[in-house]
Amino acid sequence: MEQQAMLTPGTLLRGGAYRVERALSSGGFGNTYVVTNLNFDVVCAMKEFFMKGINLGDGNTVTVSVPDNRPSFDAQRDKFKKEAQRLWRLRNDHIVKVHDLFEENGTVYYVMDFIDGESLGERLKRQGRPLTEDELMPLLNQALDALEAVHNQNIWHLDIKPANMMVNRHEQLFLIDFGASKQLHTSDGHSVATSSAMAFTPGYAPLEQTDRNFKLFGPWTDLYALGASVFKLLTDQTPPSASEIIAMGGRLQFPPQVSPRMQQLISWMMKPAYVERPQS
């Protein structure tokens, strides 16, 4: 984490409405902070758009390093705003709620619920063992509930993985990080323009995603990634890629602790051909 690029604790934003308490994480396209909403004395999370290698920060202002980078910054900043707007429209107990979106310091911020817990990826590392099926099933049901709400808005998450599933102290699961999400069709079925660039996580992306074949995206694309996530959580092994599954004759290899029924479910969700996966 590059401290000089981060807002310092005590920084006030939005006319004094939010006070930065501490940095939470830093990625290639943004920084996340724990902040206090001073109007209501509530702890929240706040995401700041910041492109490493393109943006510079002095603690209270974000600038673009060279003028040639401005078009890329502007395009990605607009995508960041759309991410917040998509999240704001999604109302579900298992999707983190966005409460505010504003521009300041030369960039964009959005404020959302703070989840006091850990990701399922962090849980795997902390426990030092795979989850049992009894531990997994309540979490899987919550993830499916979240995905149903997402898909009902014709939005695909496109980056389902254990690191993007948070669980709070009450074992309530939240689907997070919609940075890769795409709304490819409006409610009336018309196409929506989308970027040709597509990031994905190896092992969790089906063929239509690695091939960037947007017209084949659908609920089945996220369900493949969810199946790969279940594989990881039950085995603590990196899921094989879709091409590796094809090379293995379409058969996944499971350790003995995974029940035949769960093996069947994961294998169905991770079928290389999207038409052979569950469709919703």
N, C-alpha and C positions, 0 to 999 in steps of 0.2 A: 504494500500500500504506500503510495507516494504522499507523504504527509503534506508537502507544500501544495498539493492539488486539492486538498480537502478543506472544507469549512472548519474553522476552529470552534471548539466548545464555547458556548456563550453567544455565538453569532445570532442576531435577530433577523428574521425574514418576514415578508408580507406585512410590513408596517408594524412590526413588533408582535405579530400574532403567534409566531413560532420561534422557539429558542432551541438551538442545536445543543444537545447534551453530549453526544459522542458519535464517532464514526462506527458504522456497523459492518460495511463491506465495500469493496471497490472492484469493479470489473472493467472490461474493455469499453463499455458504452455508458457507464454511470457509477455514481457513488450513492451509497445508502447510509442514512443517519437515523439515530434515535433522537426525536425532538419532542418538546413539550408544547402542546397547544395551550398558550397562556390564557386564552379567553375562557377555557373550560377546565384547565388544569388536568389535561389528559395526555398520556404518553402515546405518541404515534411514531410511525416510520415515515421517512421522507426520502424520495429518490430524486437525484440530481442528474441531469443529462451532462455527461462529460466523456469525450472521446480521447482515450489515451493515444499519444503520438500526434494528435491534431490540436487539442486544447491545452492551454496553459492556465494555471490558477495561482493567484497570490493570496488566497485566503478569503477574498470577498468579491473577486471578479474573474469571470471566465473569458478568455480571449482565444482567437484562432491563431495558430502559430505562424502560418504564412497565408497570404491572400488566396493562393491557388486551392487551399483546403476549404474555403468558404462554401462552395456548392455542396461538397460532401457533408459538411457540418449542418448546413441548412436542411438538406434532405433527411438526414438521420434525426435531427431535432424534431422535424415534422412527424416522423415515424414514432418517436418517443411520445409526443403529444397524443397521437392516435392510440398508442398502447394504453395511456391513462384513460382516454375517452371510452375505449372498449371495456376496460375494467369497470368504469363507473356504471356502465349499462348493465353489467352482469350482477344480478342480485341472487345470491345463493349462500347458504350457511358455510359452504366449503370453498368460497372464493374470497380472497381478501378484498375489503371494501375501500374504494378510493373516495376521499372526502374533498379534496381541493387540488386545483391545477393553476399554476401561475408562472409568469416569466419575471426573472430578476437576475441581476449579476451577469447579464449577457447570455443566460441560458434558461432552461425550463425545469421546474420542480413539480412533483405531485406528492400529496400526502395521503397516507393510507393507514389502516389499522396496523398496530404493532403486534406481532405474534410472539408471545413469550413461550418459546419452546425450541425445537430443533427440527432439522430436516430428516427425512428417513435415511438419507445418505449418511448424515452425522450419527444417527442412531446405530446404523450398522457398525460404524467404526467404534463407537463408544461401547457397544455390547460385545464386540469381538466375535460375534456369531451371527448366522442368518436368523431371520424371524421364523417363528413357527407358523403353521397355517392358521392356528387359532388366533395368533397375534395379528396376522395379516388380514384376515377376512373382514373385520369391522372397518379397517382402513381402506380396503379395496372397494367396499360398498360406498364409502364416502367419496372416494375418488370418482367412481362412476356417476354418483349424484352430481358432482361438480361438472363433469364432462357433459352430462346431459344438458345442463343449463347453458354451457358454452356452445354446444352444437345446435341447440334450439335457436341461437342467434346467428346461425350460419358462420360461426367462427371456429377455426381449428387452432389449437394451442401450438402444436408443432415442436414442442420441446419437453414432453413428459419424461421425467426421470426422477429417481429418488431424491436428488438434490433440490428439485422443484416441488416437492410435497412436504409441507411443514406440518408438524403436529404440536399442539399446545399441551399444557399440563393436564388438560381434561381429556386428552386423546382425541381431540377434534382436529381433523385434517383440513388443510387449506392448500389449494392449488395456487402456486405463485409463478411469477416471472413469465409474463405474456409478451416478452420482447420479440419473440419469433412469430407470434400469432398473426394470422392473416384472415381478413374477412373477404372471401373471394366472390361472394354473391350477396346481393341485397335480398330483403324478404320477398320481393316480387320476382326473384330469379335472375335478375340482370347481373351481368358480370361487373366486377369492380376492378379497376386498375391496381396492379400490385407490382412490387419490385421484383426484378429477375434474380436478385441476390437472395440466397437462402442459406442460413447457417443451420447446422444440425449437430447432434451429438452422436458420434460413432457407437454402434451397438443398439441405439434406440430409434433409428430412422429407417423406415421401410424403403423399398426400391423406388417408389414414386417420388419420395422426398430426396433421396440421394441423386436421382436422375433429374430433379427439378421439373418434374412433369406436373405442373400445377393443375391441369385439367383433371387429373386423377385423384387429387386430394379430397378427403372426406372424413367422416367420423372414424372410418377404418384406419386412417393414418395415425390418429391419436391412440386408437385402441391397440395398434401394433406396439407403439411406444409404452403403453401401459402394461401390455403383456411382457415386454422386455424388462420393465421395472419390477414386475412380480417375480420374474426369473431371477433378477439380481437380488431381490430382498430375501428370497427363499433359498438361494444357493451361495450368495456372496461371491458369485463369479460374474465376470463381464459378459453380457449377452453376446452371442455370435452375431455377426452382420447378416443381413438378408442373403448376400451372395455366398457366405459360408454355409448358411442353412441349405441353400440350393445344392452346394457342393457335397453336403452330407446326405443328399437324397431327400431333403425335406424333413429329416428326423433330428430333433433336438436331443441332446444327452443330458440326463438328470441324475443327481445323486439319489441314493435310496430313500432319503427322508421326505422327498416330494411324492405325495400320493398320486396314484394313477389318475384320479379325477382332476387334480390340479395340473398334472402333466398334459392332460387332454385340453384343458382350458388354455394354458399357455401356448401350446402348439397351435391351437385354433387362432388365437389372437396374433400369433407371429407367422402366419402363413405368408410366404413371399408374394403370392398373387393376391391383390387386394380383394378381388371378388370372392375369395375363399375365406376371408376373415369375417367376424361378426360385423354387420353393417350399421349397427347402432347400439 
